[in-house]
Amino acid sequence: MKFMSNPLNATGHLNESEHPIYTCPGELYSIPRSIHLARLAAFYPKCRDCAHRFDGGHAFPRPPEPNRETDRLAVRNTMLTDENVRGIYLNELDRNRALKWGESLAADLWNERPLVARPKSTELAFAPPLPPVAPQAASASAVAGPTVVVAFDERPSSPDIVTGLVLGLRRMGCPVIDLGQASLPTLIFNVQALDAAAGVLVTGAGCDLSFTGFDFVGRGGLPFSAQRLLNLEQLTKTDVGRQTRQVGIHQPCQGQLPYEANLEPYFHALRPLSIVCGSSTRWLPRTIDRLFAKLPCTIKHVPLPIRRRNLLDASDADLLQVATSVVDGRHHLGVIIDDDGQHVAFVTDQGRLVNARDVARLLFEISQREHRHAQFVVATSWHHDVTHWLQGRDASLICEVESISDLIRLLLEREALLAISADGRVWFRQSYPTCDALLVLARTLQVLSLSDAPFSEVVSRIDRNDVQPQR
């Protein structure tokens, strides 16, 4: 830390007449004395390298002992996961770093575009000067950059991160279509519908509240591969050049209503069901209420905290809360939809968790009823189960994939109906490939509406392999 002068007198106490300026090592901004004392009390790691760590006032007559626990903390070299970017807010990802990610994405999208030569001028040297062009016309004639759709989740850190992301994209000349708060399926739908070059969701889904990050999708709503994410991260560590001096426009867009209109055909002809729905978002209850407005079903919403949860573990606290609500209220079933809008779990009328294998089997059954000669794409770990399900059926199986990008590629190339990833998520080939928990919910309710049997009995039939093959 830097001082205007020596703040300590001969007795080692702070001179009240002096006004120190505290600046932690490696930081560019100063902090007040109260923050300095608070960091000393919390054994802030940078205090160990500070020349004025002895200035603790009356609270610290002696320098604090080194925090040996922090010495053993592992420093992450990357924020990349297999499918997205996740980091601790402010510690690993703040507004300035988000700006770098926006610039890197824009540079990557610009590199994908073919080079277009500037048209040769045909004006004569003696031609009279043209009248001045209005600013609107000038901006319209400029070369527009790749369009990017952005959205963010409901975490407190998301508005700050999306601000930096949008600044980086616009600085590189990319028009930005802003959906506001939205889920990943909503973003994917709008990227495909608007024919955008890419889409970014600012979210920390799958992690605790202190995390934030990005989910990237390309043209057609296809998620970025691990290699492309790695290339983006490497670009954030370099200085990328601007392709144009024109700043990209920032346009808000109401993308939720078209997304819901696309789902409405699946929410019809359902038997009267009483459903408990657990979620930690505000957009989900509103969306479900609108989709079920014309149906004879009743919905009870259970608010859940924003945290990392395991929907495959029956002992998860949120699953137990929803299961208790289902049993106490004598509802037909319960459903939990995670923050990303893709992971989903079901609870029977008896409060038992339905595993991912049984949910996938239900979706396979209804797909076989509607389409013969169907093809399915599954991860290698699902090969044994799906092969057993499809015995005696006119269907084929493709199980050569591990990554999500390869799974979606085969889903499109082979024109398959469904694809199942290793973690149990289900991808549908609609007009575009999508993994949507609301669509999984609609298809599951359609299976339940084929009979009056309770959910627990339908699941037990699957466990006993009582489902007759379709001849």
FIBANU-195776 format. One line per field, with one value per residue (C-alpha): residue number from 1; x, y, z; residue in one letter. Coordinates in pm, 1 decimal, decimal comma. Layout:
BEGIN
i: NUM|...;
X: X|...;
Y: Y|...;
Z: Z|...;
aa: A|...;
***
This chain:
BEGIN
i: 1|2|3|4|5|6|7|8|9|10|11|12|13|14|15|16|17|18|19|20|21|22|23|24|25|26|27|28|29|30|31|32|33|34|35|36|37|38|39|40|41|42|43|44|45|46|47|48|49|50|51|52|53|54|55|56|57|58|59|60|61|62|63|64|65|66|67|68|69|70|71|72|73|74|75|76|77|78|79|80|81|82|83|84|85|86|87|88|89|90|91|92|93|94|95|96|97|98|99|100|101|102|103|104|105|106|107|108|109|110|111|112|113|114|115|116|117|118|119|120|121|122|123|124|125|126|127|128|129|130|131|132|133|134|135|136|137|138|139|140|141|142|143|144|145|146|147|148|149|150|151|152|153|154|155|156|157|158|159|160|161|162|163|164|165|166|167|168|169|170|171|172|173|174|175|176|177|178|179|180|181|182|183|184|185|186|187|188|189|190|191|192|193|194|195|196|197|198|199|200|201|202|203|204|205|206|207|208|209|210|211|212|213|214|215|216|217|218|219|220|221|222|223|224|225|226|227|228|229|230|231|232|233|234|235|236|237|238|239|240|241|242|243|244|245|246|247|248|249|250|251|252|253|254|255|256|257|258|259|260|261|262|263|264|265|266|267|268|269|270|271|272|273|274|275|276|277|278|279|280|281|282|283|284|285|286|287|288|289|290|291|292|293|294|295|296|297|298|299|300|301|302|303|304|305|306|307|308|309|310|311|312|313|314|315|316|317|318|319|320|321|322|323|324|325|326|327|328|329|330|331|332|333|334|335|336|337|338|339|340|341|342|343|344|345|346|347|348|349|350|351|352|353|354|355|356|357|358|359|360|361|362|363|364|365|366|367|368|369|370|371|372|373|374|375|376|377|378|379|380|381|382|383|384|385|386|387|388|389|390|391|392|393|394|395|396|397|398|399|400|401|402|403|404|405|406|407|408|409|410|411|412|413|414|415|416|417|418|419|420|421|422|423|424|425|426|427|428|429|430|431|432|433|434|435|436|437|438|439|440|441|442|443|444|445|446|447|448|449|450|451|452|453|454|455|456|457|458|459|460|461|462|463|464|465|466|467|468|469|470|471;
X: 0,0|110,4|106,6|133,7|365,0|456,8|133,2|292,7|447,8|726,1|483,8|363,7|15,5|-150,2|-99,3|-440,7|-305,8|-191,4|-426,0|-299,0|-392,1|-428,8|-387,4|-366,0|-86,2|-190,2|-493,3|-529,5|-782,7|-745,5|-952,7|-1051,5|-892,7|-1204,0|-1167,4|-795,9|-870,9|-1147,0|-913,8|-650,1|-909,2|-1021,3|-659,9|-694,1|-423,2|-281,1|-211,7|74,7|266,5|180,7|461,7|213,5|46,6|166,1|-70,9|-358,4|-433,6|-545,7|-718,1|-389,7|-95,6|95,9|87,0|-156,2|-15,6|-8,7|-323,3|-185,2|-517,5|-500,1|-150,0|-295,0|-584,9|-572,5|-583,4|-792,7|-622,3|-948,8|-1316,8|-1421,8|-1635,5|-1732,4|-2015,1|-1993,1|-1802,4|-1836,2|-1646,1|-1685,4|-1835,6|-1575,4|-1297,6|-1284,6|-1540,7|-1639,7|-1768,0|-1427,5|-1356,1|-1706,4|-1623,7|-1320,7|-1542,4|-1780,1|-1494,6|-1354,1|-1689,2|-1733,4|-1382,9|-1457,6|-1784,6|-1619,0|-1357,3|-1633,1|-1768,7|-1626,2|-1431,6|-1632,5|-1449,1|-1559,1|-1747,0|-1542,7|-1651,3|-1782,4|-1807,7|-1633,5|-1368,7|-1568,6|-1902,0|-2083,8|-2071,6|-2351,4|-2583,1|-2502,6|-2637,7|-2863,5|-2716,0|-2980,5|-2895,2|-2525,3|-2560,2|-2785,1|-2530,3|-2245,0|-2147,4|-2337,1|-2155,2|-2277,7|-2597,6|-2583,6|-2879,8|-2811,8|-3009,5|-2939,8|-3077,6|-3205,4|-2883,9|-2788,7|-2458,7|-2610,3|-2707,1|-2350,2|-2194,2|-2434,9|-2355,1|-1987,8|-2069,2|-2292,6|-2033,3|-1772,3|-2002,7|-2115,7|-1760,8|-1675,5|-1968,9|-2207,4|-2578,6|-2715,7|-3070,1|-3145,9|-3409,4|-3368,5|-3428,3|-3481,2|-3396,3|-3153,4|-3434,5|-3585,2|-3246,9|-3197,1|-3543,6|-3481,4|-3133,4|-3289,0|-3598,3|-3400,7|-3124,5|-2863,6|-2496,6|-2476,1|-2643,7|-2509,3|-2689,1|-2528,2|-2593,6|-2440,5|-2681,0|-2553,2|-2341,5|-2392,0|-2512,2|-2159,8|-2094,6|-2173,2|-2072,2|-2181,2|-2367,2|-2275,7|-2480,3|-2405,8|-2621,9|-2933,6|-2906,5|-2630,7|-2408,6|-2042,2|-1802,9|-1531,1|-1265,9|-1448,5|-1484,4|-1111,8|-1043,6|-1263,9|-1080,8|-747,1|-878,5|-970,7|-599,2|-502,9|-584,4|-838,0|-864,0|-1184,1|-1326,6|-1529,3|-1554,7|-1931,4|-2077,8|-2336,0|-2693,4|-2857,3|-3217,0|-3450,7|-3674,3|-3976,1|-3876,3|-4074,3|-4415,0|-4305,9|-4126,1|-4442,2|-4651,2|-4416,0|-4482,4|-4860,9|-4941,5|-4785,2|-4998,0|-5337,2|-5567,3|-5438,7|-5642,5|-5715,8|-5394,8|-5275,7|-4907,1|-4650,2|-4379,9|-4057,2|-3825,7|-3584,6|-3676,6|-3960,6|-3997,2|-4095,4|-4414,2|-4535,9|-4463,8|-4631,0|-4938,8|-4984,8|-4932,2|-5179,7|-5437,2|-5673,6|-5611,8|-5806,8|-5485,4|-5401,8|-5051,9|-4897,6|-4565,0|-4295,2|-4018,8|-3669,4|-3337,3|-3076,6|-2812,2|-2636,3|-2865,5|-2847,0|-3171,4|-3049,1|-3016,2|-3337,2|-3193,5|-3149,8|-3316,3|-3520,8|-3643,9|-3751,1|-3937,4|-4132,2|-4196,7|-4336,9|-4566,5|-4692,1|-4771,0|-4923,8|-5143,9|-5230,9|-5121,4|-5070,7|-4704,2|-4428,0|-4167,6|-3848,2|-3695,8|-3341,9|-3217,7|-3099,6|-3446,0|-3302,2|-3252,0|-3577,4|-3681,3|-4019,0|-4172,9|-4458,6|-4780,5|-4612,5|-4322,2|-4066,4|-3809,4|-3845,9|-3497,7|-3375,0|-3392,9|-3769,4|-3835,9|-3644,7|-3839,5|-4169,2|-4053,5|-3941,7|-4284,0|-4483,8|-4241,0|-4289,7|-4666,6|-4647,5|-4364,1|-4260,0|-3917,5|-3778,0|-3412,6|-3266,7|-2928,1|-2792,8|-2467,8|-2255,0|-2352,9|-2719,7|-2653,1|-2758,4|-3084,0|-3205,4|-3113,3|-3333,3|-3621,5|-3618,6|-3625,6|-3906,8|-3966,9|-3915,5|-3654,4|-3281,1|-3025,1|-2717,0|-2478,3|-2141,7|-2124,7|-2004,0|-2002,9|-2317,7|-2205,2|-2157,7|-2490,9|-2678,0|-2489,5|-2602,5|-2953,9|-2972,3|-2779,2|-2973,2|-3306,8|-3358,9|-3650,2|-3474,4|-3124,6|-3018,1|-2698,3|-2491,1|-2647,5|-3001,9|-3102,7|-3333,0|-3290,7|-3580,9|-3551,8|-3831,2|-3786,3|-3454,7|-3275,1|-3376,5|-3336,4|-3629,8|-3758,7|-4104,1|-4122,3|-4019,4|-4296,8|-4556,6|-4461,0|-4462,9|-4810,1|-4927,2|-4813,0|-5002,7|-5312,9|-5332,1|-5485,3|-5628,4|-5347,0|-5148,4|-4793,5|-4647,0|-4827,7|-4710,4|-4352,5|-4386,3|-4501,3|-4178,2|-3978,1|-4158,3|-4115,3|-4491,7|-4501,0|-4601,0|-4388,3|-4545,6|-4579,1;
Y: 0,0|358,5|647,6|1019,6|1020,0|799,3|758,0|609,7|811,3|703,9|500,2|306,1|465,8|644,6|1018,4|1174,6|1466,0|1244,3|1114,7|781,7|643,4|267,2|72,8|-305,0|-471,8|-527,4|-294,8|43,6|206,9|323,6|201,4|372,2|279,5|87,8|-148,8|-180,5|-288,8|-523,1|-695,4|-735,2|-890,4|-1130,0|-1230,3|-1093,8|-1274,4|-953,3|-819,5|-1065,9|-884,7|-534,4|-321,5|-159,4|-469,8|-361,2|-64,7|-232,8|38,9|-72,8|-378,4|-538,9|-450,3|-728,2|-831,6|-1116,4|-1460,6|-1586,1|-1770,2|-2110,8|-2228,5|-1976,0|-2095,6|-2428,3|-2290,4|-2403,8|-2125,8|-2212,3|-2153,2|-2164,3|-2095,7|-2339,8|-2645,0|-2904,4|-2685,5|-2331,9|-2070,7|-2041,3|-1823,1|-1654,8|-1309,3|-1031,5|-1274,3|-1443,1|-1262,5|-897,1|-632,9|-560,8|-930,2|-970,5|-690,3|-891,5|-1198,1|-983,4|-851,4|-1201,4|-1342,3|-1057,3|-1113,9|-1485,2|-1410,1|-1153,4|-1412,6|-1648,9|-1395,7|-1383,7|-1074,1|-832,0|-575,9|-215,8|-117,4|89,7|449,4|558,5|928,6|1174,0|1405,2|1712,0|1588,3|1834,6|1761,5|1546,4|1679,1|1575,5|1234,9|1203,8|1008,4|736,0|683,2|679,5|413,1|205,9|213,3|98,8|-265,8|-432,2|-680,1|-1026,0|-1008,0|-1148,4|-1223,9|-1177,9|-1260,4|-1305,5|-1499,7|-1370,4|-1381,4|-1048,3|-1041,9|-1095,6|-732,3|-617,3|-893,8|-852,8|-479,0|-550,5|-820,2|-587,1|-309,3|-543,2|-666,8|-317,8|-183,9|-446,1|-339,2|-625,5|-543,1|-673,0|-800,3|-792,2|-1035,6|-926,3|-1199,5|-1528,5|-1896,9|-2084,0|-2249,9|-1903,8|-1775,3|-2073,4|-2026,3|-1657,7|-1716,9|-1961,3|-1750,6|-1429,3|-1606,5|-1450,2|-1536,2|-1630,2|-1601,7|-1556,6|-1621,5|-1468,2|-1728,9|-1925,0|-2216,0|-2535,4|-2347,8|-2165,4|-1807,5|-1658,6|-1788,7|-1631,2|-1709,2|-1756,5|-2012,6|-1966,3|-2087,7|-2043,3|-2004,9|-2217,7|-2233,6|-2495,5|-2483,7|-2399,8|-2693,0|-2727,4|-2630,3|-2312,9|-2214,7|-2268,1|-2042,4|-1772,9|-1791,4|-1755,1|-1448,1|-1285,2|-1286,1|-1092,4|-751,3|-798,9|-540,8|-367,9|-463,3|-144,6|194,7|170,5|94,1|-184,4|-99,7|-224,0|-326,8|-472,3|-755,5|-932,0|-1289,1|-1465,0|-1449,7|-1611,1|-1878,9|-1959,7|-1960,2|-2224,7|-2444,2|-2405,0|-2688,6|-2939,0|-2829,4|-2960,1|-3260,5|-3327,2|-3496,3|-3297,7|-3313,2|-3143,4|-3054,5|-2916,6|-2715,7|-2617,6|-2351,8|-2082,7|-1841,3|-1595,9|-1647,6|-2014,4|-1973,4|-1697,4|-1904,9|-2217,7|-2024,6|-1887,7|-2228,1|-2397,8|-2116,8|-2307,7|-2654,5|-2836,3|-2873,5|-2697,0|-2576,2|-2515,0|-2331,7|-2395,9|-2130,1|-2272,7|-2101,1|-2030,3|-2291,9|-2589,6|-2892,0|-3252,6|-3356,6|-3716,7|-3746,9|-3834,5|-3688,1|-3340,0|-3081,1|-2921,9|-3258,1|-3350,8|-3021,2|-3076,5|-3442,5|-3342,6|-3087,1|-3351,4|-3608,0|-3363,6|-3202,0|-3533,6|-3402,2|-3621,0|-3538,0|-3290,5|-3139,1|-2942,0|-2736,7|-2612,6|-2259,1|-2335,8|-2447,8|-2777,0|-3006,6|-3145,2|-3404,2|-3561,3|-3686,3|-3937,9|-3906,2|-4114,2|-3871,4|-4091,4|-3949,2|-4074,9|-4148,4|-4016,5|-4365,4|-4390,4|-4039,0|-4117,4|-4442,3|-4253,5|-4015,6|-4304,2|-4467,8|-4167,0|-4100,5|-4459,1|-4414,3|-4112,1|-4209,3|-4543,2|-4612,9|-4363,7|-4304,0|-4211,4|-4071,5|-4149,8|-4119,7|-4430,7|-4482,5|-4524,3|-4795,7|-5095,8|-4941,7|-4807,2|-5125,4|-5318,9|-5073,0|-5091,5|-5470,1|-5576,8|-5222,9|-5070,6|-4821,4|-4772,0|-4650,3|-4433,0|-4435,3|-4303,3|-3975,0|-3825,7|-3448,8|-3239,9|-3085,0|-3428,3|-3547,4|-3254,5|-3291,4|-3654,3|-3557,9|-3329,4|-3540,9|-3863,5|-3681,7|-3857,0|-3783,1|-3772,1|-3752,2|-3826,6|-3688,3|-3866,8|-3664,5|-3757,6|-3440,4|-3494,9|-3309,1|-3288,1|-3232,2|-2986,3|-2715,4|-2672,5|-2890,6|-2797,9|-2921,0|-2772,6|-2884,5|-2743,5|-2961,2|-3264,4|-3174,4|-3147,3|-3482,3|-3654,4|-3518,6|-3649,3|-3998,3|-3971,2|-3852,7|-4177,4|-4348,4|-4271,9|-4454,1|-4258,8|-4158,5|-4413,3|-4697,5|-4580,3|-4576,6|-4920,6|-5066,5|-4941,1|-5101,0|-5434,0|-5398,8|-5433,8|-5202,0|-5404,3|-5349,9|-5175,9|-5423,2;
Z: 0,0|-65,9|178,4|132,5|433,0|725,6|922,1|1235,6|1513,4|1747,6|1959,7|1657,4|1652,1|1360,4|1335,7|1313,6|1115,5|830,3|561,3|423,9|86,6|99,5|-223,2|-213,7|-413,5|-772,4|-753,2|-920,5|-689,9|-332,8|-40,4|286,2|615,9|724,7|428,6|504,6|862,9|749,8|505,4|772,3|1003,8|730,5|649,4|296,9|89,3|-57,3|293,1|327,6|50,7|168,4|314,4|557,1|689,6|1038,4|1034,0|1210,9|1464,0|1809,3|1662,4|1554,1|1778,2|1599,5|1233,7|1166,0|1120,7|762,4|668,3|592,4|454,2|171,6|85,3|-20,1|-222,6|-584,5|-841,6|-1145,5|-1476,8|-1672,0|-1620,2|-1891,0|-1826,2|-2085,4|-2217,5|-2077,2|-1877,4|-1499,3|-1253,1|-916,0|-948,7|-906,9|-811,5|-1152,7|-1367,9|-1344,5|-1585,7|-1739,7|-1798,7|-1943,1|-2187,4|-2302,1|-2356,6|-2563,8|-2777,3|-2822,5|-2930,6|-3178,3|-3321,0|-3359,2|-3540,6|-3766,8|-3865,2|-3977,0|-4225,2|-4577,5|-4673,2|-4887,2|-5097,3|-5077,8|-5396,6|-5641,8|-5667,1|-6008,7|-5927,9|-6162,5|-6028,7|-6141,2|-6008,3|-5783,4|-5409,9|-5273,8|-5003,7|-4647,5|-4546,3|-4243,3|-3950,1|-3987,5|-4351,2|-4279,2|-4012,5|-4238,3|-4520,5|-4294,9|-4289,8|-4004,7|-3788,1|-3685,2|-3483,4|-3129,2|-2902,2|-2530,5|-2216,1|-1846,9|-1552,4|-1218,5|-1019,1|-860,2|-1051,4|-1395,9|-1482,4|-1414,3|-1624,9|-1917,2|-1923,7|-1983,8|-2239,7|-2442,6|-2433,1|-2576,3|-2853,6|-2953,6|-2951,2|-3213,8|-3432,7|-3348,4|-3329,1|-2999,5|-2950,8|-2578,3|-2444,2|-2082,7|-1826,4|-2007,0|-1993,1|-2214,7|-2420,7|-2479,8|-2598,5|-2831,1|-2981,8|-3055,5|-3199,4|-3444,5|-3514,7|-3573,4|-3768,4|-3541,4|-3564,3|-3196,1|-2858,5|-2505,6|-2177,3|-1869,9|-1602,7|-1320,4|-1354,7|-1199,5|-944,3|-616,2|-594,8|-596,2|-949,3|-1282,2|-1640,4|-2001,0|-2209,4|-2578,3|-2874,0|-3242,7|-3549,4|-3530,9|-3152,2|-3156,9|-2844,8|-2881,3|-2882,9|-2620,3|-2876,8|-2973,9|-2607,9|-2565,8|-2863,7|-2710,0|-2379,1|-2556,3|-2739,9|-2407,3|-2317,7|-2630,2|-2775,0|-3053,0|-3329,2|-3429,6|-3766,3|-3798,9|-3637,8|-3640,5|-3297,6|-3296,8|-3207,9|-2887,9|-2944,3|-2678,7|-2793,3|-2643,2|-2717,3|-2444,7|-2613,3|-2943,9|-2743,3|-2545,9|-2864,1|-3001,9|-2695,0|-2679,9|-2928,1|-2686,1|-2391,9|-2497,3|-2447,9|-2096,2|-1823,5|-1505,6|-1308,3|-991,9|-1024,2|-782,0|-959,4|-785,4|-925,7|-810,9|-1092,4|-1140,3|-1513,2|-1482,8|-1271,6|-1501,9|-1812,0|-1674,5|-1562,7|-1914,7|-2078,3|-1842,2|-1850,5|-2084,2|-1939,0|-1664,6|-1459,9|-1135,0|-1051,6|-710,9|-722,1|-462,7|-455,1|-415,5|-336,5|-602,6|-537,6|-683,5|-667,9|-781,5|-947,5|-967,9|-589,1|-403,8|-81,9|-229,8|-3,5|-282,6|-408,0|-55,7|-20,6|-343,1|-257,1|83,3|-81,7|-328,0|-58,5|190,8|-73,1|-243,3|-581,5|-888,0|-940,4|-875,7|-1105,8|-1044,4|-1324,1|-1268,9|-1334,1|-1688,1|-1803,1|-1929,5|-1628,9|-1492,3|-1233,5|-1153,1|-828,9|-823,2|-625,0|-353,7|-323,2|-498,8|-738,6|-1095,0|-1223,9|-1558,9|-1711,6|-1650,9|-1781,2|-2099,1|-2137,8|-2120,3|-2391,4|-2608,6|-2570,2|-2684,0|-2969,9|-3089,2|-3081,6|-3308,9|-3545,3|-3685,0|-3831,4|-3582,0|-3507,5|-3170,2|-3072,6|-2726,0|-2538,7|-2512,1|-2146,0|-2252,0|-2509,6|-2297,4|-2170,6|-2503,8|-2691,2|-2447,1|-2489,0|-2867,4|-2892,9|-3123,6|-3246,1|-3586,5|-3469,7|-3498,7|-3251,2|-3288,9|-2994,4|-3102,1|-2915,7|-2591,3|-2642,6|-2673,5|-3002,5|-3163,6|-3025,1|-3179,9|-3507,6|-3540,4|-3433,6|-3736,3|-3986,4|-3916,1|-3871,1|-3537,9|-3306,7|-2972,0|-2833,6|-2476,4|-2329,7|-2067,0|-1782,4|-1886,5|-2068,6|-2364,3|-2693,7|-2938,8|-3312,1|-3375,7|-3638,8|-3454,5|-3196,2|-2844,0|-2488,8|-2299,2|-1959,5|-2040,5|-2350,3|-2142,1|-1897,2|-2175,8|-2328,8|-1988,9|-1912,2|-2249,5|-2148,8|-1819,1|-2003,3|-2203,2|-1897,5|-1555,3|-1375,5|-1115,9|-1195,0|-953,3|-1131,7|-1474,4|-1350,2|-1187,6|-1518,9|-1672,7|-1392,8|-1453,6|-1833,4|-1875,5|-2175,9|-2480,7|-2789,7|-3085,9|-3374,5;
aa: M|K|F|M|S|N|P|L|N|A|T|G|H|L|N|E|S|E|H|P|I|Y|T|C|P|G|E|L|Y|S|I|P|R|S|I|H|L|A|R|L|A|A|F|Y|P|K|C|R|D|C|A|H|R|F|D|G|G|H|A|F|P|R|P|P|E|P|N|R|E|T|D|R|L|A|V|R|N|T|M|L|T|D|E|N|V|R|G|I|Y|L|N|E|L|D|R|N|R|A|L|K|W|G|E|S|L|A|A|D|L|W|N|E|R|P|L|V|A|R|P|K|S|T|E|L|A|F|A|P|P|L|P|P|V|A|P|Q|A|A|S|A|S|A|V|A|G|P|T|V|V|V|A|F|D|E|R|P|S|S|P|D|I|V|T|G|L|V|L|G|L|R|R|M|G|C|P|V|I|D|L|G|Q|A|S|L|P|T|L|I|F|N|V|Q|A|L|D|A|A|A|G|V|L|V|T|G|A|G|C|D|L|S|F|T|G|F|D|F|V|G|R|G|G|L|P|F|S|A|Q|R|L|L|N|L|E|Q|L|T|K|T|D|V|G|R|Q|T|R|Q|V|G|I|H|Q|P|C|Q|G|Q|L|P|Y|E|A|N|L|E|P|Y|F|H|A|L|R|P|L|S|I|V|C|G|S|S|T|R|W|L|P|R|T|I|D|R|L|F|A|K|L|P|C|T|I|K|H|V|P|L|P|I|R|R|R|N|L|L|D|A|S|D|A|D|L|L|Q|V|A|T|S|V|V|D|G|R|H|H|L|G|V|I|I|D|D|D|G|Q|H|V|A|F|V|T|D|Q|G|R|L|V|N|A|R|D|V|A|R|L|L|F|E|I|S|Q|R|E|H|R|H|A|Q|F|V|V|A|T|S|W|H|H|D|V|T|H|W|L|Q|G|R|D|A|S|L|I|C|E|V|E|S|I|S|D|L|I|R|L|L|L|E|R|E|A|L|L|A|I|S|A|D|G|R|V|W|F|R|Q|S|Y|P|T|C|D|A|L|L|V|L|A|R|T|L|Q|V|L|S|L|S|D|A|P|F|S|E|V|V|S|R|I|D|R|N|D|V|Q|P|Q|R;
***
